[in-house]
């Protein structure tokens, strides 16, 4: 099925399984006329509305218990959908074959920016129109780490260590102690029952998701603010010692490391076996994950703290020189540069990319949305303080924190403010969205869950 045409019609029988549908089974129809040619594009990519066309035929039968995962904004199904009635729902998916289990799938947000391409897009059902606080966890000190959500739990780095919380209630499940400096901006990644994170003492930790027990740790030469990304049997993470590391997921042994000319602050974005990483040495690199060979090396022209987002064969990221860049990954060249003429401030926020728009925050106190093809400004929205939080996008809405203490909800198409929620403290961490809930940490040491 072409990635730009994936659309699923789910029929659910509430109360008992549909006739002929064995419990726990899912059927998928793949269009035999689509051969996955070079013109296919992901839903929400550069193709805009064209990418949202449904396929000619697609049907998935889902057992009744799966209706709980849809989180349609009700605690129980409406009366007209009970008994033997069929509920038909059209659900757009980025990848039919992988969305339920892969990073960024509808039931989880298992790493920084939601998935390995760092697009910041939640692919499940959206959040309620009016967000309300569901629970708050007191972490003690400023929370700069962005949460990961997997298996019904929230994992977030704090100065006290790596904490696991119940997504439904916010109750702590376990705390894993790290070095004395704690965890700063490094955000956890969850894969195959293990949680990975870096700390300010320079160590990478692998921790059991279920029990909070150490699996292994690896010491780098300086602090870690980069977030880990898991690709196959490799954990990729940068360090302020100037290296990007690839570690074995099972043992923590170094598979390879690539030296740069400055700290590696950004998180690597992964696509088609290549890790793309921005650098404080002004270089944008593409590194083959299988052997650590550098195959792309491009001068960005400025110090870069933001991570790149990958979509449609391009990488998008902001720099400290008041610019946002789009890099053509195939041609290895800069496709466009965006530079606001009225204000000169760095871009520290990492971009989100969806529906043909690149969205990111600036230290100029604004949220910027750019046309992904041309780099032209689509809209801006002014907050009351600098925006270092990276946006998350769900169901046509942009969710982003500001140092003014507010979480803003903006319309992706127009930039119009739909609502806001006041946290009471600066929000430099980024929102994580899964299961109809949003989780974000604040500078006053609190972790908030909204829904």
N, C-alpha and C positions, 0 to 999 in steps of 0.2 A: 504494500500500500504506500503510495507516495506520501512523503512526510508533510507536504503542503496540503494534503487532502484527507488527513486522518480525522475521522468523525465517527462516533460510535452511537448506535441506538441501543440503549439498554432497556430490556423488558424485565420487570421484576414482579413476581407474584408474592404479595405480602401475606403471610400466614402459612403458605406451603410452597414448595418449589414448583416452578412451571413444569407442565407435563413433559416428560422425557428429559428433563434436565437433572443430571446426577448432582447431588450436593457437592459443592466445592469446585465444580468444573466451569470453565469459561470457554466459549467458542468464539473464534474470530474469523471473519471473512476477509480475505485479501483480494483486491481487485486484480484479476488476471491481465487486465489491459494496461496496468501501470507496471513498468519494468524498472522503476527506480533510475530513470535517466538523469542526465546532468542538469535538467531544468528544475528538478524537485527542490522545494525550499521548506524549511520548518515553519509550522504555524507560529505566527507572531514575529516572523523574520522580516527581511527587507521588503517582502512582497505586499505588505499591508493587507487590504481587504481581499485581494486576490487569493491570498494564502488561506482564507477562511472558508473557501468553497467546500461543501461536503462532497464525499465520494458518491458514486452511483449506488453502491450497495455496501452496507456494513452492518452487522448485527452481533451483539454480544448478549448472551443470557447469563444472568448473575443470580446466585442463590439468594434467598430472602434476607439472610443475616447481613449481606453486604449493603443493604439500604441504610444501615446505621452509619456507614462511612461517608454517605453523601452530605450529611449535615446541612439539610435544606433550610435551616433556621427554625425548625420545629423540634420539640422534644419527643413528639410522637407523630405518626402519620395522620393526615387529616382523614375524616370519616369516609370520604368518598374513595379513599385508596385502600381501605381495609378489605378483609375477606378474600374473595377470589379475583378482585380487580387487578388489572395490570397498570403499572406505573411506567410510562414511557418518557425517558429523559434523554435529550441530546447532549452529549458530553464531548467537547473538543479536547484532544490529547496531542501533546508534542510528539510522543512516540508510543504507539499502541503496544508494541512488543516489550517495552521496557518501563513505561511510566509508573506502573504500580510498584516497582521495586527499586528503580534507579534513583540516584540523588535528584531531588527536585520533584519527585512524584507526588501525587495528591495526598498521601498519608504522612509525608515527612519533609523535613528541611534538614538533611543530614550533614550539611557543611556550610561554611561561609559562602554567601550569595546563592545558596540553595542547591547548586550542582556544579560539576567540574568545569563547565564553560563560564561560570560566574555571571550568568545573565540576570540574577536577582528576580526571577519570575517564579511564582507559585502556580503550579498547574492544576491544582484541585479546585474545589468550589471556593467561592469568595467568602469574605467576612460580612458580618451584619452591617447594614448601612450606618447604624449608630453603635460605635464601640463603647463597651462598658468594662470596667475593671472586674476581673474574675478572681484574681488572687495576686498577692505581692509577697515576694521573698526578700528578707533582709540579709544581704550579703556582707554588710559591714563597711566596705570601702567602695570607691568608685568602680563601676562595672563598665569596662571598655570592650570586653569580649562580646561578640555577637553569638547568640544561642544557636545550637543545633537541636533539631527535634526528630526523634526516631523511636519507634516502638512504644509510643505512648509516654515517653519521657522527654524532659528538657535537659540539655547538657550545656553548661555555661562556665566560662573561666572567671575566677574572682581572685582577689589578692590572697584569699585564704586557701585557694586550690581549685580543683575541678569539682563542680557540684552537679549531682543528678537530682532532678526534681520531677515529681509526678505532674504530667501535663494537665490532668483534670483538676487537681487540688492544690498544686504548688508545694506539697509536702516533700521534704528532703528524703531521698532514698539513700544516698551515700555522699561522702566528701573524700576526695583523693588529695592528699597533701603533696605539694610540689616544692620547689626551692623557696628560700626565705623571701624573695622578692615577689612571689606570686605570679599570676598570669595577667598580662596586660591586654593588648589588642588581639592576640592570637585567639582564634575561634575554633572550637572543636570540630572534628570530622568523625563521623560514625560509619563503620564499614564492617560487616560480617561479625557483629558482636563485640567489636573493639572500638574504643574512643581514643582518638589521637589529638594531642594538643602540644603547643610549645609554651615555655615559660620565660620570664625575664631573667632567670639565671642561666639561660642558654641551653636548656635541656628539652628534648622531645620525649613525650611520654605516651605509652600505649597502655590503656587501662580497660579492664573487662567491663563491658556495658552492664552486665547483670549484677556484678558483685563489687565493682569499684576497686578491684585488686590490680596491682601492677603486673603487666605482662613483660614490659621491658622499658628502659629509658636510654637515651643517647645524648651525650653531651657535645654541644658545638662550642665554638670559641667565643661567643658573645650572646647578647640577649636575642630573644626571638619575639618578633611582633607579627611575622608572617603566619598565615593559617595553613594547616596541612590540607593536602588534597590527595585522595587515594586513587590510584590508577593501576588496576590489576594487582600485582604483588608488590607495588612500590608506594611508599608514602613520600610525597614531594613537599618540601618546606624550605623556606629561606631563613637565613640567619644574619645578624648584624656583623658576623665575622666575614661577610662578603661572599659566602657560598650558597648555592642552591643545592640541597641534598636530595638524593633518592635513597631511601632506606627500605630494607626488606620489611614487609608488614608483619611477618612472623617473629623475626629475631631482632630487628633494629640495626642489623649490619648495613654498612654503607655499600650500596651497589655502585654508586658513582657520586661525584660532586663536581659542580662547575663553578670556578672562581670568577668573580666579577671585580670591578674596580671600586666598589663601595658596598654599603649595607644592602642586603636584600630584604626590603621592607614589605613589598607586595606579595600577594598570594598567586601562585602559578595557576593559569587557566589551561585546561586540557581539552584538546580536540584531535581526533584521528592520530593518536599516538605521539603527539607533540605537546610539550609543556611550554606555554608562552608566559614570560615573566618580565615585568617592568623593573627598572633599576634606579637606585639613587645615583648611579654613575651615568645616567641619562640614556642608557642603552635599553632597547627592547629586544629580547632574545627569544628564539624558538629552539627548544632543545629536545632531541629525540629521546623518548623515555626508555627505549630498549637498551641504549648504550651510552647516553649522556652526550652525544655529539651535538654541537651547536650548528644548526642549519640555517638560522636566521639571526642576523645581528644588524640592528637599525638604530641610528642615532635619533633619539626623540627630541634633542635640542634643549632638554631641561631635566632637572631633578624630578623624579617621579615617585610619589608615595602611594598613589592609588593602584589598584589591581586592574588588569584588563578584562573586559567582557567580550566574549566571542560570539559572533552571530553572522551568518550569511557570508562566510569567508573573510570577515573583517574583525579586527580587534579595536576596541574603543576604550580610551582612558584619558584622564586629565593629568596635567603636569603643574609644577610649581611656577611655571612661567605664564600663568593665566590662560592656558590653552587646553582645548580638548582635541585629541587626535583620533583619526580613523586610519588604521593600517590595513592595506590590502595584503593579506597573507600569502596569496599566490604570486602576486607580482613583487612582493617585498618592497613596497614603497608606501609613502604616506598618501592616502587618498584625499584627505581634506584636513584642514585645521580650523577650529572655531576659537575666536578670541574676542570676548566682549570689549567693545571700544570704550564704554563708559566707566568701567571699574577695572582695577588691576589687582587681582587677588588670586592666590593659588586654588587649584582644585585638588582636594584631598579625598573627597568622597569617590567611591568606585561606582561606575555606571551600571544602570539596569537597561536592558534592551528588550523592547516588545512593540509589536504593531508598527514597525517602521520608525520608532522613536528611540533616541538615546537620552536617558534621564539621569542626572546626577546633581549633587549639591555643590555649592561653592563657598569659599570663605568670604565671598561678597554678600553673604546672608541670603542668597537666592537659590532656588531650585531651577535648573535649566533643562529644557527639553529641546533636542535637536533632531532634525531630519537625518536619519541614518544613512541615506544615500548621498545627500548633498552637504551635510554639515550646517545647513542654515537653521537659525533659531526658529523653533515652532512656538514656544512660549516660555516665559519665566514667571516665577512666583516668588515674592519677597517675604521672607520671615524676619524676625527681629534680632537674629544673631547668626553667627556663621554656621554653615551646614557642613558637618564632617561625617554625619551618618550617611550610609549608603542606602538608596531606596530599594524597596521591594514592591513588586507589581503583582496584583491579583485581580482578575475579573475587570480589567479596564480602569483600575484605580492605583494610584501611586501612594505608598506609605513611607514616610520619611521623618526622621527626627531632626530637631534643631537644638542648638545650644541655648535657645530661648526657653527650653523646657517643654516644648510642645511637640506632639506627634501630629503631623499634618496628613490629611487624606485629600488627594487632589485627583481631578479627572484627568486621565492619561491623554485624552484627545485634545482638551482645551486648556488644562492647567487651572481650571476653576476650583477653588477650595470647596470641598464637599462637607468636611467637618474637621474638627481638631480635638485632641485630648491633651489635657495639661498634666504632665508628670510631676511638675514642681521642682525639677532639677534638669540640668543640661542632658541632652540625649545625643551622645557621640557614637554610641554603639548602633548597630543596624538591626532592623526588625527581621524576625524569622516568622514565617507563616506556614501553618499546617493544621489540618484537622479543624478548620474553622476558628483558629485562634492565632493571635499575634503575640510574640514574646519579645521584649526589649529590655535591656539594662540601662540604668541611669547613673549619673555621676554622684548621686547621694548614696549609692550602694544598694539600691533596690532593683529587683528584677520584677517586671510587671507582665502580667498576662491579661490580654484584652480579648473580648469576643462578643 
